[in-house]
């Protein structure tokens, strides 16, 4: 996101009560992408790349589309979200946007095919002959200046040092021009503008003016400046009712110019509506059977998790909406905690619904083995395109200094997945077990570190839960690892009771660390991350005994945390669970904690998993917990109040219903998928009928 666009958004939203100015939001619109780029299609038809974390290339940073009469008798009717309707074509990633214009209906089809993105415009239902007007801004190598441009007739090449981006049209370009940097005064003028800039001027008129002028007011030749811009504005003739635009991202090393031009031209020429629909169907992972419960949610979840997968096989947490770290630490990276939990949820769902994802499971396991550090741990976060270390702050195992700048739950989650995946990971698991042991204190709980939310330090219940699950998963394997892990699992299981808060009937958020005024005391706030205790105890039950007293505490904990964190503000028609008590992050002007979809879905999964444990013991409390799971799940289903119109789950939601932060969030979608699978496996998706009185 170039600075100009960030400042433009800042000016537009600086006083908005629920928007953080300067971000590039994805809470509206839809994504297309498979095995390559990740391209956002706005409700107005604009396209933007969110591809860098996945493929290492920046691509399109801004765009705008519209139509105008072919005879040039009227100005451009730029597509507007207010007069457009958008959908996916079935379960595919083909985005279809219907634009109601002054000239009639125009339909836009967008599909990403690896390194190529195709935009096909169908104006066959318009009431007059039209041309397409398009503005596309590229930022090769992430640069918004010092960019070069080469024109190749029906194609344009934009380049910097390594990255080269291409634009082509199947009908050529009637006119094409540059839209470059207008100077610092324009950048700082203090009002927001739409892209392409100077919309009141027709693209052809602009080009004619440039060609006629030849020189600036100062008498300096501007031709060189026109060739040093990443912004291209062009007019595409519509022939036989359609026109197609394609873009290609590559590097000089990966694809020579001739090959790249051939590929981008072929993409523009080969894909009409029918061809796009066929290609979209082919690239879709095994179709979700309609007889599966909530098949629409399952299909959406699999699509989202595929969209977020990079070349390394690792998934980013979500599209990078805050590239300047103005309000967060970034989201366009792969965290091993998030990714491994998602992998486990996919594995569980695949076992229940036979989704045919074996290759995906193996790819995840391979990525974890390859990224494990020599000491058996995993780093804070890595780039999804090549699994190399990404910017982060919790890398205490990689640097000198305080080892508390380390998130032990990441290592535990990756270990647990490798232990349950059907593969030969013995060496990696051996190192991981040593790392888990190294992180345990004398009281058999993990030492102080950073929490899952990355905003506190201490000895967290969530971290202890992931440690228990990892040891239990290792204990269920074959060989001498199992015996060592079994002993550790039993010790951690017993030590978790140190975190019990009797007067609240919950497990604490954490034990305060040594640097806190209450060092050694318990932080007795409710924390949705402690729902991880249920999964940990289910895993432990396969190798050890979960006694009745512990089960009672788990029931008390889950029901209390759900009740205490539930928010039903009565405005915006939303409800759900907050992250933890006292959470003040990204509130903007809101007084209370925001609702988080990951917390809500986590609560649903934990309630369902605990209900399954109780049902196995014929415990009557299973029915109430199953009902809690269904109620929370309903909030995040496609027709639920926390799901965006595009079918995505945002990380957070304001009380007025405004979605916020990373959208879609992979972890939330994986939790929803796993909850549907879990409840279906245990026949809990429907409320059990009440027996009639005799």
C-alpha positions as CSV (number, residue, x, y, z in Angstrom):
1,X,0.0,0.0,0.0
2,X,1.8,3.1,-1.2
3,X,2.0,6.1,1.1
4,X,-0.3,8.1,-1.2
5,X,-3.1,5.6,-0.8
6,X,-2.6,5.4,3.0
7,X,-2.8,9.2,3.3
8,X,-5.8,9.3,1.1
9,X,-7.6,6.8,3.3
10,X,-6.4,8.6,6.4
11,X,-8.0,11.8,5.2
12,X,-11.3,10.0,4.3
13,X,-11.7,8.1,7.6
14,X,-9.7,10.1,10.2
15,X,-13.0,11.0,12.1
16,X,-14.8,7.7,11.5
17,X,-15.8,6.0,14.8
18,X,-15.3,2.4,13.6
19,X,-12.5,2.7,11.0
20,X,-8.8,3.1,11.5
21,X,-7.6,5.6,9.0
22,X,-4.8,4.7,6.7
23,X,-5.6,1.0,6.4
24,X,-6.6,-1.0,3.3
25,X,-9.7,-2.9,4.5
26,X,-11.1,-6.1,3.1
27,X,-14.3,-6.3,5.1
28,X,-16.2,-5.9,1.9
29,X,-15.6,-7.4,-1.5
30,X,-14.2,-10.9,-2.2
31,X,-10.9,-12.5,-2.9
32,X,-9.8,-14.7,-5.8
33,X,-6.6,-16.7,-5.7
34,X,-5.3,-20.3,-6.0
35,X,-1.7,-21.5,-5.9
36,X,-0.3,-18.0,-6.4
37,X,-1.6,-14.5,-6.1
38,X,-4.3,-13.3,-3.7
39,X,-6.4,-10.6,-5.4
40,X,-9.1,-8.6,-3.8
41,X,-12.1,-7.6,-5.9
42,X,-13.9,-4.7,-4.3
43,X,-17.7,-4.3,-4.5
44,X,-17.1,-1.6,-7.1
45,X,-15.0,-4.0,-9.2
46,X,-11.6,-2.6,-8.3
47,X,-8.8,-5.1,-8.0
48,X,-5.8,-5.0,-5.6
49,X,-3.1,-7.5,-4.9
50,X,-2.6,-8.8,-1.4
51,X,-0.1,-11.2,-2.9
52,X,3.3,-10.3,-1.5
53,X,3.1,-12.5,1.6
54,X,2.1,-15.5,-0.5
55,X,4.4,-15.1,-3.6
56,X,6.8,-12.3,-2.7
57,X,5.5,-10.0,-5.4
58,X,3.5,-6.8,-4.9
59,X,1.6,-6.3,-8.1
60,X,-1.6,-4.1,-8.3
61,X,-1.9,-1.6,-5.4
62,X,-4.9,0.4,-6.8
63,X,-7.4,0.3,-9.6
64,X,-10.7,1.6,-10.9
65,X,-13.0,0.4,-13.7
66,X,-15.9,1.9,-15.6
67,X,-17.5,2.2,-19.0
68,X,-18.3,5.0,-21.4
69,X,-20.1,5.2,-24.8
70,X,-18.0,4.0,-27.6
71,X,-18.7,7.1,-29.6
72,X,-17.1,9.2,-26.8
73,X,-20.2,11.3,-26.5
74,X,-20.4,11.1,-22.7
75,X,-17.9,10.8,-19.8
76,X,-16.9,7.6,-17.9
77,X,-19.4,5.9,-15.7
78,X,-17.1,4.6,-13.0
79,X,-18.4,1.4,-11.3
80,X,-19.8,2.1,-7.9
81,X,-20.3,-0.3,-5.0
82,X,-23.7,1.3,-4.2
83,X,-25.0,0.2,-7.6
84,X,-23.3,-3.2,-7.8
85,X,-24.0,-6.7,-6.5
86,X,-21.3,-9.3,-6.0
87,X,-21.2,-13.1,-5.5
88,X,-19.0,-16.1,-6.0
89,X,-19.7,-18.5,-8.9
90,X,-20.8,-21.6,-6.9
91,X,-18.1,-22.9,-4.5
92,X,-15.3,-21.5,-6.7
93,X,-13.1,-18.4,-6.4
94,X,-14.6,-16.8,-9.5
95,X,-15.9,-13.4,-8.4
96,X,-19.0,-12.1,-10.3
97,X,-19.9,-8.5,-10.0
98,X,-23.1,-7.0,-11.6
99,X,-22.9,-3.2,-12.2
100,X,-26.0,-1.2,-12.8
101,X,-24.9,1.7,-14.9
102,X,-26.6,4.6,-16.8
103,X,-25.9,2.5,-19.9
104,X,-27.5,-0.7,-18.6
105,X,-26.2,-3.9,-16.9
106,X,-22.5,-4.7,-17.1
107,X,-21.2,-7.9,-15.5
108,X,-17.6,-8.3,-14.4
109,X,-15.9,-11.7,-13.9
110,X,-12.6,-12.0,-11.9
111,X,-10.5,-15.1,-11.5
112,X,-6.9,-15.5,-10.3
113,X,-4.9,-18.3,-12.0
114,X,-1.6,-18.7,-10.3
115,X,0.5,-15.6,-11.3
116,X,-2.3,-14.3,-13.7
117,X,-5.5,-12.4,-12.8
118,X,-8.2,-12.1,-15.5
119,X,-11.0,-9.5,-15.5
120,X,-13.6,-10.2,-18.1
121,X,-16.3,-7.5,-18.7
122,X,-19.6,-8.5,-20.4
123,X,-21.6,-5.5,-21.6
124,X,-23.9,-7.5,-23.9
125,X,-27.0,-6.4,-22.0
126,X,-26.1,-2.7,-22.1
127,X,-28.4,-0.4,-24.1
128,X,-25.6,1.0,-26.3
129,X,-22.1,0.2,-27.5
130,X,-19.5,0.8,-24.8
131,X,-15.8,0.9,-24.1
132,X,-14.1,-0.1,-20.8
133,X,-12.0,2.5,-19.0
134,X,-9.5,1.2,-16.5
135,X,-6.9,2.6,-14.3
136,X,-4.3,0.2,-12.8
137,X,-1.5,1.2,-10.4
138,X,1.4,-1.3,-10.0
139,X,4.2,-1.2,-7.4
140,X,6.8,-3.7,-8.5
141,X,9.2,-4.6,-5.7
142,X,6.9,-2.7,-3.4
143,X,8.0,0.6,-4.9
144,X,5.7,3.6,-5.7
145,X,8.5,5.6,-7.3
146,X,11.5,5.0,-9.6
147,X,9.3,2.6,-11.7
148,X,9.8,2.0,-15.4
149,X,7.2,1.3,-18.0
150,X,7.4,-0.2,-21.5
151,X,4.5,-0.2,-24.0
152,X,4.1,-3.3,-26.2
153,X,1.0,-2.3,-28.2
154,X,-1.7,-4.4,-26.7
155,X,0.3,-4.9,-23.5
156,X,2.2,-2.8,-20.9
157,X,5.2,-3.8,-18.8
158,X,5.9,-2.1,-15.5
159,X,9.1,-2.9,-13.7
160,X,11.6,-1.9,-11.1
161,X,14.6,-4.1,-10.3
162,X,13.4,-7.8,-9.9
163,X,9.7,-7.7,-10.2
164,X,8.0,-7.1,-13.5
165,X,4.3,-6.7,-13.9
166,X,2.3,-7.0,-17.1
167,X,-1.1,-5.7,-18.3
168,X,-2.8,-6.8,-21.5
169,X,-6.2,-6.6,-23.3
170,X,-7.7,-9.0,-25.7
171,X,-9.1,-6.0,-27.8
172,X,-6.0,-3.8,-27.4
173,X,-6.0,-0.3,-26.0
174,X,-7.7,2.5,-27.9
175,X,-5.7,5.0,-25.7
176,X,-3.3,4.5,-22.9
177,X,-1.6,7.1,-20.7
178,X,0.4,7.5,-17.5
179,X,-1.0,8.8,-14.1
180,X,2.1,9.6,-12.2
181,X,3.3,11.5,-9.1
182,X,1.8,15.0,-9.1
183,X,4.2,16.5,-6.5
184,X,4.3,16.9,-2.8
185,X,1.7,19.7,-2.7
186,X,-0.9,17.4,-4.3
187,X,0.1,14.6,-1.9
188,X,-0.5,16.8,1.1
189,X,-3.5,18.7,-0.1
190,X,-5.6,17.3,2.7
191,X,-8.6,15.9,0.8
192,X,-9.3,12.3,-0.3
193,X,-9.6,11.5,-3.9
194,X,-10.9,8.5,-5.9
195,X,-8.7,6.5,-8.2
196,X,-8.0,7.0,-11.1
197,X,-7.1,10.5,-10.1
198,X,-8.7,13.4,-12.1
199,X,-11.8,11.3,-12.8
200,X,-13.6,14.3,-14.2
201,X,-11.2,14.2,-17.2
202,X,-11.8,11.5,-19.8
203,X,-8.8,9.2,-20.4
204,X,-8.7,9.9,-24.1
205,X,-8.9,13.6,-23.5
206,X,-6.0,13.3,-21.0
207,X,-4.0,11.4,-23.6
208,X,-4.7,13.9,-26.3
209,X,-3.7,16.8,-24.0
210,X,-0.4,15.1,-23.1
211,X,0.3,14.4,-26.8
212,X,-0.5,17.9,-27.8
213,X,1.4,19.6,-25.0
214,X,4.7,17.7,-25.1
215,X,6.2,20.1,-22.6
216,X,5.3,21.3,-19.1
217,X,4.7,24.9,-18.2
218,X,8.4,25.1,-17.3
219,X,9.3,24.0,-20.8
220,X,10.7,20.7,-19.7
221,X,10.0,17.5,-21.6
222,X,7.6,15.3,-19.7
223,X,7.9,12.2,-21.9
224,X,10.4,10.7,-19.5
225,X,8.2,11.3,-16.5
226,X,5.3,9.5,-18.2
227,X,7.5,6.4,-18.6
228,X,8.5,6.5,-15.0
229,X,5.1,5.7,-13.4
230,X,3.4,2.5,-12.2
231,X,-0.1,3.9,-13.0
232,X,-1.6,3.1,-16.3
233,X,-5.0,4.5,-17.5
234,X,-6.4,3.0,-20.7
235,X,-9.5,2.6,-22.8
236,X,-10.4,-1.0,-24.0
237,X,-12.7,-1.3,-26.9
238,X,-15.6,-3.7,-26.3
239,X,-16.0,-6.2,-29.2
240,X,-19.0,-8.5,-29.5
241,X,-20.2,-7.3,-26.1
242,X,-17.1,-8.2,-24.1
243,X,-13.5,-7.1,-23.3
244,X,-10.9,-8.9,-21.2
245,X,-8.1,-7.5,-19.1
246,X,-5.3,-9.6,-17.7
247,X,-2.4,-8.9,-15.4
248,X,0.7,-11.0,-14.7
249,X,3.3,-10.8,-11.9
250,X,6.7,-12.3,-12.3
251,X,10.4,-11.5,-12.0
252,X,13.1,-11.1,-14.7
253,X,14.8,-14.2,-13.4
254,X,11.7,-16.4,-13.4
255,X,10.2,-15.4,-16.8
256,X,11.8,-13.7,-19.8
257,X,9.9,-10.7,-21.3
258,X,8.9,-12.7,-24.4
259,X,7.4,-15.5,-22.4
260,X,5.7,-13.1,-20.0
261,X,4.1,-11.2,-22.8
262,X,2.9,-14.4,-24.5
263,X,1.4,-15.6,-21.2
264,X,-0.4,-12.3,-20.3
265,X,-1.8,-12.0,-23.9
266,X,-2.9,-15.6,-23.9
267,X,-4.8,-15.0,-20.6
268,X,-6.6,-12.0,-22.0
269,X,-7.5,-13.8,-25.2
270,X,-8.4,-17.3,-23.9
271,X,-10.9,-16.6,-21.1
272,X,-14.5,-15.7,-21.8
273,X,-17.2,-16.3,-19.3
274,X,-17.5,-20.0,-20.1
275,X,-13.7,-20.6,-20.0
276,X,-13.5,-18.8,-16.6
277,X,-16.2,-20.9,-15.1
278,X,-14.5,-24.1,-16.3
279,X,-11.1,-23.0,-15.0
280,X,-12.6,-21.9,-11.7
281,X,-14.3,-25.3,-11.3
282,X,-11.1,-27.2,-12.1
283,X,-9.0,-25.2,-9.6
284,X,-11.5,-25.8,-6.8
285,X,-10.5,-28.4,-4.3
286,X,-12.8,-31.5,-4.1
287,X,-16.3,-30.3,-4.1
288,X,-18.2,-30.3,-0.8
289,X,-21.1,-32.6,-0.9
290,X,-24.4,-30.8,-0.5
291,X,-25.6,-33.5,1.9
292,X,-23.0,-32.4,4.4
293,X,-24.4,-30.2,7.2
294,X,-23.8,-26.5,6.6
295,X,-22.2,-27.3,3.3
296,X,-22.1,-23.6,2.4
297,X,-19.9,-22.9,5.5
298,X,-17.6,-25.9,4.8
299,X,-17.1,-24.8,1.2
300,X,-16.4,-21.2,2.3
301,X,-13.9,-22.3,5.0
302,X,-12.0,-24.5,2.6
303,X,-11.9,-21.7,0.0
304,X,-10.6,-19.2,2.5
305,X,-7.9,-21.5,3.8
306,X,-6.8,-22.2,0.3
307,X,-6.7,-18.4,-0.5
308,X,-4.4,-17.8,2.4
309,X,-1.9,-20.5,1.5
310,X,1.5,-19.4,0.2
311,X,4.1,-21.1,-2.0
312,X,5.7,-22.7,1.1
313,X,2.5,-24.5,2.0
314,X,2.1,-22.2,5.1
315,X,-0.9,-20.0,5.6
316,X,-0.9,-16.3,6.5
317,X,-3.1,-15.3,9.4
318,X,-5.1,-13.0,7.1
319,X,-4.7,-10.4,4.3
320,X,-2.3,-7.6,5.3
321,X,-4.6,-4.7,5.9
322,X,-2.2,-2.6,8.0
323,X,1.1,-2.6,6.1
324,X,2.5,0.3,8.0
325,X,1.9,-1.4,11.4
326,X,0.0,1.8,12.4
327,X,-2.5,-0.2,14.6
328,X,-1.1,-3.7,14.7
329,X,2.0,-5.8,14.2
330,X,0.8,-7.1,10.8
331,X,-1.1,-10.1,9.7
332,X,0.5,-11.1,6.4
333,X,2.8,-13.7,7.9
334,X,2.6,-17.4,9.0
335,X,2.5,-18.1,12.7
336,X,3.1,-21.7,13.6
337,X,0.4,-21.6,16.3
338,X,-2.3,-20.5,13.9
339,X,-1.1,-22.7,11.0
340,X,-0.7,-25.8,13.1
341,X,-4.1,-25.4,14.8
342,X,-5.7,-24.9,11.3
343,X,-3.9,-28.0,10.1
344,X,-5.3,-30.0,13.0
345,X,-8.8,-28.7,12.3
346,X,-8.6,-29.5,8.6
347,X,-7.4,-33.0,9.5
348,X,-10.3,-33.6,11.8
349,X,-12.8,-32.2,9.3
350,X,-11.3,-34.3,6.5
351,X,-11.7,-37.4,8.6
352,X,-15.4,-36.6,9.2
353,X,-16.4,-35.4,5.7
354,X,-13.9,-37.1,3.5
355,X,-12.7,-33.9,1.8
356,X,-9.7,-35.4,0.0
357,X,-7.1,-33.1,1.6
358,X,-4.3,-35.6,2.1
359,X,-1.9,-33.6,0.0
360,X,-2.6,-30.5,2.1
361,X,-2.0,-32.3,5.4
362,X,1.3,-33.7,4.1
363,X,2.4,-30.3,2.8
364,X,1.8,-28.7,6.2
365,X,3.8,-31.4,8.0
366,X,6.7,-31.0,5.6
367,X,6.7,-27.2,6.1
368,X,6.9,-27.6,9.9
369,X,9.7,-30.1,9.7
370,X,11.7,-27.8,7.3
371,X,11.2,-24.7,9.5
372,X,12.0,-26.2,12.9
373,X,15.0,-24.6,14.5
374,X,18.0,-26.7,15.7
375,X,16.9,-26.4,19.3
376,X,13.5,-28.0,18.5
377,X,11.5,-24.8,18.6
378,X,9.8,-22.7,15.9
379,X,10.3,-19.0,15.4
380,X,7.8,-16.2,15.9
381,X,6.6,-16.0,12.3
382,X,7.9,-16.6,8.8
383,X,7.1,-15.5,5.2
384,X,4.6,-17.7,3.6
385,X,6.2,-17.5,0.2
386,X,9.5,-19.1,1.2
387,X,9.3,-19.9,5.0
388,X,12.2,-17.6,5.8
389,X,12.2,-15.6,9.0
390,X,9.8,-12.6,8.8
391,X,9.8,-9.4,10.9
392,X,8.7,-10.2,14.4
393,X,9.5,-9.6,18.1
394,X,9.0,-12.9,19.9
395,X,12.3,-14.5,18.8
396,X,13.9,-15.0,22.2
397,X,15.3,-18.4,21.1
398,X,17.1,-16.7,18.2
399,X,18.8,-13.8,20.0
400,X,20.7,-12.9,23.1
401,X,18.7,-11.5,26.0
402,X,15.4,-12.3,27.7
403,X,14.0,-15.7,26.7
404,X,10.6,-14.6,27.8
405,X,10.3,-13.0,24.3
406,X,9.2,-16.4,23.1
407,X,5.8,-18.0,22.5
408,X,6.0,-21.6,23.7
409,X,2.5,-22.4,22.5
410,X,3.7,-22.1,18.9
411,X,6.2,-24.9,19.4
412,X,3.6,-27.0,21.3
413,X,0.9,-26.6,18.5
414,X,3.4,-27.6,15.7
415,X,4.5,-30.5,17.8
416,X,1.0,-31.7,18.4
417,X,0.2,-31.7,14.7
418,X,3.3,-33.5,13.7
419,X,2.6,-36.2,16.3
420,X,-0.9,-36.9,15.0
421,X,-0.1,-36.6,11.3
422,X,0.5,-39.9,9.6
423,X,4.1,-39.5,8.6
424,X,7.7,-40.2,9.6
425,X,8.6,-37.2,11.7
426,X,10.7,-38.9,14.3
427,X,13.7,-36.6,14.3
428,X,11.6,-33.5,14.4
429,X,9.5,-34.9,17.2
430,X,12.6,-35.9,19.2
431,X,13.9,-32.3,19.0
432,X,10.4,-30.9,19.8
433,X,10.1,-33.0,22.9
434,X,13.5,-31.8,24.1
435,X,12.3,-28.2,23.5
436,X,9.1,-28.8,25.4
437,X,11.0,-30.2,28.3
438,X,13.4,-27.3,28.3
439,X,10.5,-24.9,28.7
440,X,9.0,-26.5,31.7
441,X,9.7,-25.1,35.2
442,X,10.2,-27.1,38.3
443,X,6.5,-27.0,39.0
444,X,5.8,-28.7,35.6
445,X,4.2,-25.7,33.9
446,X,5.8,-23.7,31.1
447,X,8.0,-20.9,32.1
448,X,7.1,-17.2,31.6
449,X,6.7,-16.1,28.0
450,X,4.4,-14.2,25.7
451,X,0.7,-15.1,25.3
452,X,-1.3,-16.2,22.3
453,X,-2.7,-12.7,21.9
454,X,0.8,-11.2,21.9
455,X,0.0,-8.5,24.3
456,X,1.1,-9.8,27.7
457,X,3.9,-11.8,29.4
458,X,3.5,-14.4,32.2
459,X,2.8,-18.0,32.7
460,X,-0.4,-18.6,30.8
461,X,-3.1,-21.2,31.1
462,X,-3.4,-21.4,27.3
463,X,0.3,-22.1,27.1
464,X,0.0,-24.9,29.7
465,X,-2.9,-26.3,27.8
466,X,-1.0,-26.5,24.5
467,X,1.9,-28.1,26.4
468,X,-0.4,-30.8,27.8
469,X,-1.9,-31.4,24.3
470,X,1.6,-31.7,22.7
471,X,2.8,-34.1,25.4
472,X,-0.4,-36.2,25.1
473,X,-0.1,-36.4,21.3
474,X,3.5,-37.5,21.6
475,X,2.5,-40.1,24.3
476,X,0.1,-41.6,21.8
477,X,2.9,-42.3,19.3
478,X,5.1,-45.4,19.1
479,X,8.6,-45.8,20.6
480,X,10.6,-44.4,23.5
481,X,9.3,-40.9,22.8
482,X,5.9,-42.1,24.0
483,X,7.1,-43.1,27.5
484,X,9.0,-39.9,28.1
485,X,6.0,-37.8,26.9
486,X,3.5,-39.8,28.9
487,X,5.4,-38.9,32.1
488,X,5.5,-35.3,31.2
489,X,1.8,-35.2,30.2
490,X,0.8,-36.6,33.6
491,X,2.9,-34.0,35.4
492,X,1.5,-31.1,33.4
493,X,-2.0,-32.4,33.9
494,X,-1.6,-32.3,37.6
495,X,0.1,-28.9,37.6
496,X,-2.7,-27.2,35.7
497,X,-4.7,-27.2,39.0
498,X,-2.3,-24.6,40.3
499,X,-4.1,-22.1,38.0
500,X,-7.6,-22.8,39.4
501,X,-9.5,-19.7,40.7
502,X,-11.9,-21.2,43.2
503,X,-14.1,-18.1,43.9
504,X,-14.8,-17.6,40.2
505,X,-14.9,-21.3,39.2
506,X,-12.4,-20.8,36.3
507,X,-8.8,-21.3,35.4
508,X,-6.9,-18.1,35.5
509,X,-5.7,-16.2,32.5
510,X,-2.1,-16.5,33.8
511,X,0.2,-16.5,36.7
512,X,1.9,-13.1,36.8
513,X,5.5,-13.1,35.8
514,X,8.5,-11.9,37.9
515,X,8.3,-8.4,36.4
516,X,4.8,-7.8,37.6
517,X,3.8,-6.2,41.0
518,X,1.8,-9.3,41.8
519,X,4.5,-11.8,40.7
520,X,3.4,-15.3,41.5
521,X,-0.3,-14.4,41.9
522,X,-3.1,-15.3,39.5
523,X,-4.7,-13.0,37.0
524,X,-8.3,-14.2,37.5
525,X,-9.8,-12.7,34.4
526,X,-11.7,-14.8,31.9
527,X,-9.8,-15.4,28.7
528,X,-11.2,-17.2,25.6
529,X,-7.8,-18.7,24.9
530,X,-8.2,-20.9,27.9
531,X,-10.9,-22.8,25.9
532,X,-7.8,-24.7,24.7
533,X,-8.0,-26.7,28.0
534,X,-10.8,-28.8,26.5
535,X,-8.8,-29.9,23.5
536,X,-5.8,-30.6,25.7
537,X,-7.9,-32.8,28.1
538,X,-9.5,-34.7,25.2
539,X,-6.0,-35.5,23.9
540,X,-4.9,-36.5,27.4
541,X,-7.9,-38.8,27.9
542,X,-6.4,-41.0,25.1
543,X,-3.3,-41.7,27.2
544,X,-4.4,-40.9,30.8
545,X,-7.3,-40.5,33.0
546,X,-9.3,-37.3,33.3
547,X,-10.9,-37.6,36.7
548,X,-14.3,-36.5,37.7
549,X,-13.1,-33.5,39.7
550,X,-11.1,-32.2,36.7
551,X,-14.1,-32.7,34.5
552,X,-16.3,-30.8,36.9
553,X,-13.8,-27.9,36.8
554,X,-13.8,-27.9,33.0
555,X,-17.6,-27.7,32.9
556,X,-17.5,-24.8,35.4
557,X,-14.7,-23.1,33.5
558,X,-16.3,-23.3,30.0
559,X,-19.8,-22.3,31.1
560,X,-18.5,-19.4,33.2
561,X,-16.1,-18.1,30.6
562,X,-18.8,-18.2,27.9
563,X,-21.2,-16.4,30.2
564,X,-18.7,-13.7,31.3
565,X,-17.3,-13.0,27.9
566,X,-20.6,-13.0,26.0
567,X,-21.5,-9.6,24.6
568,X,-25.0,-8.8,23.3
569,X,-24.8,-5.0,22.9
570,X,-28.3,-4.7,21.5
571,X,-27.1,-2.5,18.6
572,X,-26.1,-3.6,15.2
573,X,-27.8,-7.0,15.6
574,X,-24.6,-8.7,16.7
575,X,-23.6,-10.9,19.6
576,X,-20.6,-13.1,20.5
577,X,-17.6,-13.5,22.8
578,X,-15.0,-11.0,23.7
579,X,-11.3,-12.0,23.6
580,X,-10.8,-11.5,27.4
581,X,-12.0,-9.4,30.2
582,X,-10.7,-5.8,29.9
583,X,-9.5,-6.1,26.3
584,X,-8.9,-2.5,25.2
585,X,-7.4,-3.2,21.7
586,X,-8.8,-1.5,18.6
587,X,-11.8,-0.1,20.3
588,X,-11.7,3.3,18.5
589,X,-14.6,5.1,20.3
590,X,-16.3,2.0,21.7
591,X,-16.4,1.8,25.5
592,X,-16.4,-2.0,25.9
593,X,-14.5,-4.9,24.6
594,X,-15.1,-5.8,21.0
595,X,-16.5,-9.2,19.8
596,X,-14.0,-11.6,18.3
597,X,-15.0,-14.3,15.8
598,X,-12.1,-16.5,16.8
599,X,-13.2,-16.3,20.5
600,X,-16.8,-17.0,19.6
601,X,-15.9,-20.0,17.3
602,X,-13.4,-21.2,19.9
603,X,-16.2,-21.2,22.5
604,X,-18.4,-23.2,20.2
605,X,-15.7,-25.8,19.6
606,X,-14.8,-26.0,23.3
607,X,-18.4,-26.4,24.4
608,X,-19.0,-29.1,21.7
609,X,-15.8,-31.0,22.6
610,X,-16.6,-30.9,26.3
611,X,-20.1,-32.1,25.5
612,X,-18.6,-35.0,23.6
613,X,-16.4,-35.9,26.6
614,X,-19.5,-35.8,28.9
615,X,-21.6,-37.8,26.5
616,X,-19.0,-40.6,26.5
617,X,-19.6,-40.8,30.3
618,X,-23.4,-40.6,29.9
619,X,-23.3,-37.3,31.8
620,X,-26.5,-35.3,31.5
621,X,-24.6,-32.0,31.3
622,X,-23.6,-32.8,27.7
623,X,-27.0,-31.6,26.4
624,X,-26.6,-28.0,27.8
625,X,-23.0,-27.7,26.5
626,X,-24.1,-29.0,23.1
627,X,-26.8,-26.3,23.1
628,X,-24.2,-23.7,23.9
629,X,-22.0,-25.0,21.1
630,X,-24.9,-24.7,18.6
631,X,-25.8,-21.2,19.8
632,X,-22.3,-19.9,19.4
633,X,-21.8,-21.7,16.1
634,X,-24.9,-20.0,14.8
635,X,-23.3,-16.6,15.3
636,X,-20.5,-17.4,12.9
637,X,-22.3,-19.3,10.2
638,X,-22.8,-17.7,6.8
639,X,-26.2,-16.3,7.8
640,X,-25.0,-15.4,11.3
641,X,-24.5,-11.8,12.5
642,X,-20.7,-12.0,12.7
643,X,-20.2,-13.2,9.1
644,X,-19.7,-10.6,6.3
645,X,-21.8,-10.5,3.2
646,X,-19.0,-12.0,1.2
647,X,-19.0,-15.1,3.5
648,X,-15.9,-14.1,5.4
649,X,-15.3,-14.0,9.2
650,X,-13.5,-10.8,10.3
651,X,-11.3,-11.0,13.3
652,X,-13.3,-8.5,15.2
653,X,-16.7,-6.7,15.1
654,X,-17.8,-3.4,16.6
655,X,-21.0,-3.2,18.6
656,X,-22.8,-1.5,15.7
657,X,-22.0,-4.5,13.5
658,X,-19.1,-3.0,11.6
659,X,-16.5,-5.7,10.9
660,X,-12.9,-4.9,11.6
661,X,-9.3,-6.1,11.3
662,X,-8.0,-9.0,9.3
663,X,-10.8,-10.4,7.0
664,X,-11.0,-13.3,6.4
665,X,-9.2,-14.6,9.4
666,X,-8.0,-18.2,8.7
667,X,-8.2,-19.4,12.3
668,X,-11.8,-18.4,12.7
669,X,-12.8,-20.2,9.5
670,X,-10.9,-23.3,10.6
671,X,-12.6,-23.3,14.0
672,X,-16.0,-23.0,12.3
673,X,-15.2,-25.9,10.0
674,X,-13.9,-28.1,12.9
675,X,-17.0,-27.3,15.1
676,X,-19.4,-28.3,12.3
677,X,-17.4,-31.6,11.9
678,X,-17.2,-32.2,15.7
679,X,-20.9,-31.6,16.3
680,X,-21.8,-33.7,13.2
681,X,-19.6,-36.6,14.4
682,X,-21.3,-36.7,17.8
683,X,-24.9,-36.0,16.4
684,X,-25.1,-32.7,18.2
685,X,-26.0,-30.4,15.4
686,X,-29.7,-30.8,16.1
687,X,-31.2,-30.5,19.5
688,X,-32.2,-34.0,20.8
689,X,-36.0,-34.5,21.0
690,X,-37.5,-34.4,24.5
691,X,-38.9,-37.7,25.5
692,X,-42.6,-37.8,26.0
693,X,-44.0,-38.4,29.5
694,X,-45.4,-41.9,30.1
